[in-house]
Each structure stands twice: as C-alpha cells, then as structure tokens.
Amino acid sequence: MSRRAKKILIFIALTFLLDWSMVYIYLALGGSANGLMILGMAYMFVPMIVAIIVQKAIFKEQVAKPLGISFKMNPWFFVAWFLPVIIAFAVMGVSLLFPGISFTPDMSGFFNSFKGALTPEQIDQARQQLAGMPAHPIWLGVIAALIAGTTINAVLGFGEELGWRGFLLKELSFMGFWKSSALIGLIWGIWHAPLVLQGLNYPEHPQIGMLIMVAWVIVVAPLFSYIRIKSRSVIATSIFHGTLNAVPALAVILISGGDDLIVGITGLAGFIVFAIIDILIFIYDRFITKEPVNTMLKNI
C-alpha cells in the first residue's frame, strides 16, 4: 500500500471512529437530541485534529503550508464571504417555484412554524418586537450571518475544512477536480450520518434525510473545492463554510409551506441551486478561464 493510501485510510478511519463514537457515547449516557447542536460543534473539530495527527505525528510532515493554512488575502476570500448570502436568496427564489410555497414578506409563514411551540401571546409579542426593529429582520439576518461567518462560525468551519479541503483534497488531488470533489463529498456526507439520524438538518425526515444529505453534500463539494483551490487557502473555505452555516434562516424566513426536504439550503431547492453552480463552474473552467482548476489543483 502506498504512503498516500495509508494516509487517506488512517485519516478516514480515525475521523469516523472518533466522531461516531462521540455520538454513540453521548446517546448511551442519556444525551438528548436537543443537545446535538452543541455536540455537533465538538464533532466539527475532529477532522482538523485527525489531519494534524496524521500529517505531523504519524507521517512527520509539515502542516501549515501543505494543508493550505494561509491568511494571504485575495478576491476569493470575499467570494467565500458573500456568496452564501446570494445562495440563500437564490434558494428562496427556487423554493417559490414549487407548488404550495408562497412568499410572505410579513413573515407570517415563519411565525406559523412556531405554533404549538409558543403561545399566541408569545407569537404576537415577537411580531411587535420585530415590527419595532430599524430594518426588516432579513437584512439584520444578513449582517448577523456575515459577522458569524468570519468569526465563531469560521472557527468551527476550520475544524472541518482543514480535514476535508486541507488534508483530504491534497491527498486526492491525483484524481482531478471533479472526481476528488465527488469522493470527498461522499465521505463527508456519510460522516454526517449519526447527527442527521438524530434529527439534525432534517428533523421531520431523519432517515430519508440521511440519503438526501449525502446527495446534497456531493453536489455542494465542488464549490468548496473550487474556492479552496482558487483562493489557495483553507481559511477561505472556512469562511465560506461558516457563512453558509449562518444563512439557512434567510432562505426560509420569507416563505410559507413545504418541508425540510423541499425548501431551505439543504432541501431540494438548495440542491438545485448548487447543481446550477456546478454547471457554471464546469462551463467557466472549460471554456472561459485561462487557469483551469485541474492545473491549479496539482500545485496546492
């Protein structure tokens, strides 16, 4: 077995073993689904930790430069920061094309989703508080997402990105851009399984949601890889990851109807938007750019 193959297999085995064991132990000790969000934060740091262990401790190689830890700014950092907001609004637009989905700028659909969880009086109080805000909540949400995307969410995103787009993309670079992105997406999607099966991302459909998550991550992965390669930095993908994790509410706050399999960033609407982005990447890279992504991938 080659050195590269050993590194890849050890990374995948350790990452899955530690993360899946973490969820199993948490549930075995009586942890509830309500606490999965906090557990998920710890879950995100394991790929980073394992990448460092494999790269530095086991194979005695450098970490920072080979894995793309670079703070050297370039335009792709700003693409990584603002693109998730554009994606969220695009997902909202695609959602409105489905039957039974309606546009509710007064956020009535958003408030209706809380029926049963909040009393009518609490919902009315929330409406009044939002009405007194200096700007529509969606614009405040954009600002909050952009701030989170470059701070706490970026730190959490880095926990994953150093593993997936730092370590694994480099080791799989021999496969080329599209094949390596698809394989990383498959691994990344399956890695989510324990959390998704407990109701994260698809609380209404956890079982089928697991299959949807794998398909969704495969279609999302090329954009992550593209930003990593073009920016020459895993920090940029961490910002993209962090901001993308901060914008899901923007895609559904002004619509009513549908469920978690249809609307939202991780629903069918989001799948369609990312599939269109993949097509645009293919066209741009094949017919327009003078610096093909496969050429750059060899040098990351």
N, C-alpha and C positions, 0 to 999 in steps of 0.2 A: 504494500500500500504506500502511495506517495506521501510525502510530507504534507502537501496541500490537503489531500483527502483526510489524513489524520486530524489536521487542524479543524477542518469543517465538521467532521463527525464528532469530535470531542466537544466543540462549541455547541452543536445542536443537542447532543445528549445531555450535557451539563445544564444547559439553559432550560430544557424541558423538565429534567429531573428536579431541579431546584424550584422552578415556578409551579409545576403541577403538584409537587409535594407540599409546597406552601399552602395552596388552596385546600388540599386534602386535609392537612393538619388543622387548618383554620376551621373547616366544617366539622371535623371529628371532635374538636374541642367545644362545639356548640356555637360557633360563629354564625351569625345570621346573614341573609342576603343583603340586608340593609347596610352592613359594614363592608361590602365588597368594594365600594369606591375607594376607601382608604387602603384596603388590601391591594387593590389594583395599582396604587401608587408605588408600593414596595415591589410589586410584580414587574413594573416597568424598568426598574434599575438592574434586574438580574442579567439581561443581555449585555449591558455595559460591564458589569463585574466579571462575567464569564469571559468576555472578549479580552479584558485586561489579563485575567488569569492565564488564558490560553496563549495570548501573544507574548506576554512578559515572563510569567512564572514557569510555564511549561516549555515554550519554544524559544525563550531567551531572545526575543526580538523587540525592537522599539515599538512604542505605542502611538505617540502623538502624531508624527508625520505620516507613517504608513496608514493609519486609520483615519486620516483626514481632519484632525483637530487643528483648525486654522481659523483665526479671527480676522484674517485679512479681508476687508470689505470689498465687495464688488456688486454690480447691479442685481445679481441673482439673490442676494440677501433680501433685497426689497421685494423681489418677486415672491420669495418664500413667505414674506411677512404679509403682503396684501392679497395675494392670490386666494387664500382660503375665504376671505370675505366675499370676493367675486364669485367663488364657487358656491357659497351659501345662498346668495341671491339667485344664481343660476338654478340651483336645486329647487328653490321655491318656485321659480318660473316653470320648471318641468313638472313639478307636483301639480300645478294648476291645470295641466293638460289631461290629468286623469279624471274619470267620472267620479262625481261625489266630492270633489275637492273644490272649495270656494275661497275666495280672497276676502279676508276680514280685517281691514285696516284698523278697526276699533279693538282688535284683539279678543273679540268675543269667543272665537274658537279656542284660543289659548286659555281663557278663563273657564270655558265649559269643561276643559280637560281636568279641572280641579274639583269638579262636582263629586261629592262623596268623600273627598279628602278634606275639604274645607266647608264650613257652613256658609249659607247665603250671605250672612252678615260679614264674614271674613272676606268673601269674594268682593262684596260691594266696597268694603274698606280698601282693599287692594286697588280696585278700579279708581277710587277717589285719589289715592296716593299717586298713582301713575298719571292721572289727569293733571296733577299739580306739578309734574316734572317740567323742567325748562325746555325739553326736546322730547320727541317721540322715543319711547323705550328702545326701539330698534336701533336708533343711532347711538344711544347710550350703550347698547349692547355691542355695537361695532367698536366703540372706543375701549370698552372693557376687554373685548376679545383681543384687540391689538396689544393692549398693555400686558395681558396674561400671556400672550403668545411669545413675548420677548423676555418674560421674567419666569415665574414659577412653572408655567406650562412648558417653556423651553427647556428648563432643567429636567423636568420629567421626560420630555421628549428625547433629550440627550441620552437618558438611560436606555432607551430602545435603539436610538439611531446609531450609537457607537457600535452596537452589536450588528444590526441589520445592514445599515448602509456604510458603516465604517469597516468592520471586520469581514462580514459575510460577502458583501458586494465585491470587495477587493479579492477575496479568495475565489470567487466565482466569475471573476472578470473574463477568464478564458472562454466562457460560454457565449460572450457577446451580450449586448444590452437587453434585448427582448427576452431571451431565454433565462438569463440570470435574474432579471426582474420577476419573471413568472415563477421561477423556483423559489426565490426569496418570499414572494407573495404567498405561495402555497404553504411554506414553512411558517411564516408569520401568521397566516390565518389560522392554521391548526393550533399554533401556540396559544391563541386566544380562547381555545375551547372551554377550559374549566370555568372561566369567568362568564362567557356567553351562556353556557348551560345553566348557570345560576341566575340568569336574568339580566345580565349587563348587556347593553346595546339593544336587545330585543326582548324586553320584559314580557310582552304579550305572546311571543312565539320563541321561547328559548331553544327548542330542539331544531326546528327548521331554520331558526336564526343562526345556528352554528354553520349550517351549509351556506346560507346567504353570506355570512361573514367571510368565509373562505373565498367565495367567488368575488366578493366586494374587495377584499384585500389584494387579490391577484390583479384586479383591474386598476387599483389605486397605486400599486407598487411601482409601475414605470415612471410615474410623475415624481415620486420620491427619489428614485434612482437618477432621473434626469436632473433634478435640482442638485443632488449630491455631486454629480459629475460636472455639470456646468459651473457650479459655484466653487468647485474644488474644496469643499468644506462640509464636514458633517455637522458643523454648527448651523449652517443654513438650513439643512433638513430638520434639525432640531427645532428651529424657529417655525418652519412650515408645519411640522408635526404638532407643536404646541399651539399654534394659532388655529390649526384645523380642529383640534380637540376643544377649542374655545368657542367655535362658531355654530355648533349644531342648532342651538335655540333660534338663531337668526333665520334658519331655513324653514321653521315651522311656526314662528310666533304670529305671523300674519295670515295663516291659512286655517281652514277648518275641514275636518274629515280625514279619512284614510287611517292607516295604522302604521306601526313601526316597520312593516315590511315594504310599504309603498312610499311613504313620504320621508323626508329628512335626509341628512347626509349619508347615513348608512342604509337607507332604503333603496327601492328600485329607482327612484328619481335621482339619487346620488350616484348609483351605478351607471345610469345613462350619461350623466354629466361627465364622469371620469372616463367612460368609454369614448366619448367625443373628444376629450382631451388627449387620450391615447392616439386617436386617429390624427389629430392635429400635430402631435409630436412626430408621428411617422411621416406625415407629409412634409413638415418643416425640415426634418432631419434628412429626408431622402432627396428632396428637390430644391431646397432653398439655402440652408446653411452651408457655409464653407468649411465648417469644423464639425464633421459628423461625430455623433456621440460615441460610436464604437471606437473611433480613433482616440478620443479623449479617455475612454474607459481603460485603455491599455496603460495609461500613464497616471492613474490615480494612486 
